[in-house]
Amino acid sequence: MRRRLSAIVSAVVLLATAGCAELAGSAPDRDDLENTFRTRARIVADAWLSATSSGAWLTGFVPLQELTVAPESGFGTDDAKQAFGAGWYVLRTDLPADRPADGKIHFPDETVMDVPLTSAREAYSAMDQGDPPPCADPNATPPPPPSPGGPDTPVGEPAQQSCVALTVTAVKLDKTMIRTSRGIVAVPAWLFTVDGLAEPIARVAVDLAAVSPVPTINVPPFTYTQGLVTAQDLVGVKGTELTYRLGVGACDEDIRPLMVETPEMVLLAGTVVTTGGVCIDLLKLHPVTVRISEPLGDRAVLDGINGQPLVLTVR
């Protein structure tokens, strides 16, 4: 059952961790940032409620996470997790090309929605994003290290690129649990057995014609406030803990989450302290965690500055 907004029930929550000392003249006032965010969050909340008071958000199938679902038990290796995120697969089985009969989605409010389904071949094509890069020749001579001291000298070792793909050996039609605008529901899904994984990777089998997009909202422009940063994506929902990533600069320190919670949504952002001096122009995604008063259920998670819905992803 949908609940109307009566009041913002939780003030801004700050979860602080130890950080570097704030530099005189560069540290924003935390109370001012909290008040700015709280005011903006109310504006975003009102706009969201207006946009979702009717239509597909209440009566349709609106997924709030990616349609390819990772196994609950995880991947075991970083290479396998990277291959999943990149969509690198190798097929070692035959996939049915025929579409099965329509499926059903049973929602917590006891309504049932009939939905057309994709074929296993279509589901695999939606997951498969190409081949990984070729593996390095173990007998090749590595390039010489750069000369020290130059302006282009790297500050660390280059990231190691995996060349591993996930090998699919079997497939069957079943169900998977995903977050939607109407709560967590079981939906028809193709389950792909993968070598080395204890559980299959699921791909929602509902045809995209029956999938409604997450709504977008129009909110008044926001004047940039130094020290206030936006939420980029949601990467974890576990009980009453939400983990999300903030977009921060390379020289930002003392990174802290901000949250406003209502009966219909959770609005997120963060604060930072930017150090002085010269800094490279680089956006970093920094994970932070907040605790909400009760499990998320059918509530939306939004960036509290621009109103962008945060869809659960695996990273």
C-alpha positions in Angstrom: 0.0 0.0 0.0 1.4 3.4 -0.9 1.8 5.9 1.9 1.6 9.6 1.4 4.2 12.0 2.6 3.2 13.4 6.0 6.6 14.9 7.0 10.2 14.3 6.5 10.7 11.8 9.3 14.4 11.8 9.6 16.8 14.8 9.7 20.0 14.7 7.8 22.1 11.8 8.9 25.9 12.2 8.9 28.1 9.2 9.3 31.6 10.5 9.9 34.9 8.8 9.6 38.2 10.1 10.6 39.6 12.4 7.9 42.5 14.8 7.3 42.5 18.1 9.1 40.4 20.8 7.4 42.5 23.6 5.9 41.7 27.1 7.1 39.7 29.1 4.6 38.8 26.0 2.5 36.5 24.0 4.8 32.8 24.6 4.3 30.6 25.0 7.4 29.0 21.6 8.0 25.8 23.0 9.5 25.3 25.2 6.4 25.8 22.3 4.1 23.3 20.2 6.1 20.7 22.9 5.9 21.2 23.5 2.2 20.8 19.8 1.5 17.8 19.5 3.7 16.1 22.3 1.9 16.9 21.0 -1.5 15.8 17.4 -0.5 12.3 18.7 0.4 12.1 20.3 -3.1 13.2 17.1 -4.8 10.8 15.0 -2.6 7.8 17.1 -3.6 8.7 16.9 -7.3 9.1 13.1 -7.0 5.8 12.6 -5.3 4.0 14.7 -8.0 5.7 12.7 -10.8 4.9 9.2 -9.3 1.4 9.8 -7.8 -0.2 7.8 -10.6 0.8 5.7 -13.6 3.4 2.9 -14.1 5.2 3.6 -10.8 2.1 2.4 -9.0 0.6 -0.1 -11.4 3.3 -1.3 -13.8 6.6 -3.1 -13.8 9.4 -0.6 -13.0 12.7 -2.4 -12.1 14.9 -0.5 -9.7 18.0 -2.5 -10.5 19.9 -3.8 -13.5 18.1 -6.6 -15.4 21.1 -8.9 -15.3 21.3 -10.2 -11.7 24.5 -11.4 -10.1 24.5 -14.6 -8.1 23.8 -14.1 -4.4 26.9 -16.0 -3.4 29.2 -13.7 -5.4 31.9 -14.5 -8.0 34.8 -15.9 -6.1 37.4 -14.1 -8.1 38.0 -10.5 -9.2 38.4 -11.7 -12.8 34.9 -13.2 -12.7 33.4 -10.1 -11.2 35.0 -7.9 -13.7 33.8 -10.1 -16.6 30.2 -9.9 -15.2 30.4 -6.1 -15.0 31.8 -5.8 -18.5 29.5 -8.4 -20.1 32.1 -10.8 -21.3 30.7 -14.3 -22.0 31.6 -17.4 -24.0 28.7 -19.7 -25.0 29.2 -23.4 -24.7 25.6 -24.6 -25.1 22.6 -24.3 -27.4 20.1 -21.5 -26.6 16.4 -21.8 -27.5 15.3 -19.2 -30.0 11.6 -19.6 -29.4 9.8 -17.3 -27.0 7.9 -19.1 -24.2 4.3 -18.4 -23.3 3.6 -15.2 -21.3 4.7 -15.2 -17.7 3.2 -13.6 -14.6 4.5 -11.2 -11.9 2.8 -11.4 -8.5 3.2 -8.1 -6.6 3.0 -7.7 -2.8 -0.4 -6.0 -3.1 -1.7 -9.3 -4.5 -2.2 -8.0 -8.0 -0.9 -10.1 -10.9 0.6 -8.8 -14.2 0.8 -10.9 -17.4 4.0 -10.1 -19.2 5.5 -11.3 -22.6 8.8 -13.1 -22.3 12.0 -13.1 -24.3 13.8 -16.2 -25.7 16.9 -17.5 -24.0 18.9 -16.4 -27.1 17.5 -12.8 -26.8 18.3 -12.8 -23.0 21.9 -13.9 -23.7 22.4 -11.3 -26.4 21.3 -8.6 -23.9 23.9 -9.7 -21.5 26.8 -10.3 -23.9 28.7 -7.1 -24.5 31.6 -8.6 -26.5 34.9 -10.2 -25.9 37.5 -9.3 -23.3 40.8 -7.9 -24.4 43.4 -10.5 -25.5 45.6 -11.9 -22.8 49.1 -10.7 -22.5 51.8 -12.9 -23.9 53.7 -14.3 -20.9 56.9 -14.5 -22.9 56.7 -10.9 -24.1 59.3 -8.4 -22.8 57.6 -5.8 -20.5 58.0 -2.2 -21.5 60.6 -0.2 -19.6 59.4 1.9 -16.7 59.0 5.6 -17.2 61.8 8.0 -16.2 61.3 9.2 -12.6 60.7 12.8 -11.8 58.9 13.9 -15.0 55.6 15.7 -15.0 53.9 12.7 -16.6 55.2 10.1 -14.2 52.4 8.0 -13.0 51.7 8.0 -9.2 51.0 4.3 -9.0 50.9 1.0 -10.8 48.6 0.8 -13.8 45.4 -1.2 -13.2 45.5 -4.8 -14.2 43.1 -5.6 -17.0 41.4 -9.0 -16.9 41.2 -11.1 -20.1 38.8 -13.7 -18.6 35.2 -14.3 -19.9 32.4 -16.2 -18.2 31.6 -19.5 -19.8 27.9 -20.3 -20.1 27.2 -24.1 -20.1 23.4 -24.4 -19.6 20.2 -22.3 -19.3 16.7 -22.8 -17.9 13.6 -20.6 -17.4 12.8 -19.9 -13.8 12.5 -16.8 -11.6 14.7 -14.2 -9.9 14.1 -11.7 -7.2 14.5 -8.0 -8.1 13.7 -4.6 -6.6 10.8 -2.8 -8.3 8.7 0.3 -7.6 6.2 -2.0 -6.0 8.6 -3.9 -3.7 10.8 -6.9 -4.1 9.2 -9.4 -6.5 9.9 -12.7 -8.2 10.0 -12.2 -12.0 10.4 -14.7 -14.8 14.1 -15.0 -15.7 16.5 -17.0 -17.7 19.1 -18.6 -15.4 22.5 -19.2 -17.0 24.8 -21.8 -15.5 28.4 -20.5 -15.6 31.6 -22.5 -15.0 33.2 -21.7 -11.7 30.1 -20.1 -10.1 28.1 -21.8 -7.4 24.8 -20.1 -8.6 23.6 -19.0 -12.0 23.5 -15.5 -13.4 19.9 -14.4 -14.0 18.6 -12.3 -16.8 15.1 -10.9 -16.4 13.0 -12.6 -19.2 10.3 -9.9 -19.3 10.2 -8.3 -22.8 11.2 -4.7 -22.7 7.8 -3.7 -24.1 6.4 -4.5 -20.7 9.1 -2.8 -18.7 8.4 0.8 -17.7 11.4 3.1 -17.2 12.2 4.8 -13.9 10.6 8.2 -14.1 12.6 11.4 -14.3 11.6 14.6 -12.6 12.0 18.3 -13.3 13.4 20.3 -10.4 14.5 23.9 -10.2 18.2 24.5 -11.0 20.5 24.2 -8.1 23.4 26.6 -7.5 26.6 24.7 -6.9 27.7 24.8 -3.2 31.3 24.1 -2.4 31.6 21.0 -0.2 28.3 19.4 -1.3 28.5 16.5 -3.8 26.0 14.3 -5.5 25.2 10.6 -5.3 26.1 8.7 -8.5 24.7 5.2 -8.0 23.5 2.6 -5.5 25.8 -0.4 -5.0 24.4 -2.2 -2.0 21.1 -2.8 -0.1 21.4 -5.0 2.9 18.7 -4.8 5.5 18.7 -1.2 6.8 22.1 -0.4 5.2 22.4 1.4 1.9 25.8 1.8 0.2 26.2 4.3 -2.6 28.9 6.2 -4.4 29.6 9.9 -4.3 31.2 11.8 -7.1 34.2 13.5 -5.5 37.3 15.3 -6.7 40.9 13.8 -6.6 41.8 16.3 -3.8 38.6 15.9 -1.7 39.0 14.6 1.8 36.8 14.0 4.9 34.1 12.5 2.7 30.8 12.1 4.6 27.3 10.9 3.5 24.1 12.9 3.8 20.6 11.4 4.0 17.0 12.5 4.3 14.5 9.7 4.7 10.7 9.9 4.1 8.0 7.2 4.0 8.2 7.2 0.2 11.9 7.7 -0.6 15.5 8.0 0.6 17.4 11.1 -0.7 21.2 11.0 -0.6 24.2 13.3 -1.2 27.5 13.9 0.6 30.0 16.5 1.9 33.7 16.9 1.3 36.6 19.1 2.2 38.7 20.1 -0.7 42.4 20.6 0.0 44.2 23.7 -1.3 46.8 23.8 -4.1 46.9 22.4 -7.6 44.7 19.3 -8.2 44.0 17.2 -11.3 40.5 17.4 -12.8 39.3 13.9 -12.1 36.0 12.5 -10.9 36.3 9.7 -8.4 33.5 7.4 -7.2 33.8 7.1 -3.4 31.5 4.5 -1.6 29.8 5.5 1.6 27.1 3.8 3.8 24.1 5.0 5.7 21.6 3.3 7.9 17.9 3.8 7.3 15.1 3.4 9.9 13.5 0.3 8.3 14.2 -1.9 5.3 13.9 0.0 2.0 10.8 -1.9 0.7 9.2 -0.1 -2.3 10.8 3.2 -1.6 12.8 5.1 -4.2 16.4 6.1 -3.7 17.2 9.4 -5.2 20.2 11.8 -5.5 18.9 14.5 -3.2 20.4 17.3 -5.3 19.3 16.7 -8.9 16.5 14.1 -8.3 18.1 11.4 -10.3 16.8 7.9 -9.3 19.6 5.6 -8.2 19.3 2.1 -9.6 21.0 -0.7 -7.9 24.1 -1.9 -9.7 26.8 -4.4 -9.1 30.3 -3.0 -9.0 
